Amino acid sequence: MAEETHFGFSRLPLQDKQARVDAVFHKVASRYDLMNDLMSGGLHRIWKDIFVSRVKPSRKVRFRHLDVAGGTGDIAFRVARAGSPLTEVVVLDINAGMLEQGRRRAAKRHFDAALDFVEANAEELPFADDSFDAFTIAFGIRNVPRIDTALAEAHRVLRRGGKFLCLEFSNVNVPIVDRLYEAYSFRVIPRLGRLVAGDDKPYRYLVESIARFPDAESFCGKIAGAGFERASFTRLSGGIVAIHSGWKL
């Protein structure tokens, strides 16, 4: 019997999930950043600023950074600004449409020469062992079919002393706010998707995928299980999102 996994609240064969996720992001690529602003009321910008402040790229020696599922470049641009001419940033995404948006945005911001865009799978990173000083993935890990495989790959490509950072939606732990957030997610966000992007289905998947993602404690355990030391997390905005981190020591 074929192994199954979840796609939002539905089930499907594991080997089919990546294609379904790709189809979602092909549909939303051109409106992805606008929808992030609308869905979060601009909060995603603050979350990303806090997240990238933890990367701390060296300004004195060569620093190689890998941003996975980074398609449109939001994290990569911030890392490049925080670094120096010695900072090299690779943006990796499996979705060509998202990468194309990232390249266009990079050119407008004059970052195109500073960033390298790579189309590849988070479960099979096309890099040698011990290649990067830091690894980030923001709002992407929950869309990976084999999360444990992706975490193992992150550990493999990091150098000793390298840092893993993940920004992801999490479990709201504030009474009343949790119910309001759930109602907003399932009633408002799909309607925004229909109005702005012309289709509510991709956004129904996105909110369902958030609801299905492990809580912060459980995901922290997965990070530790992949071999990262000092695995920890910090909740932001009452637990709407969490920053997870670990070190390859």
Summary of the structure (lengths in Angstrom):
residues: 249
radius of gyration: 17.3
end to end distance: 39.1
largest distance: 53.9
contacts: 832
relative contact order: 0.14
helix: 48%
strand: 24%
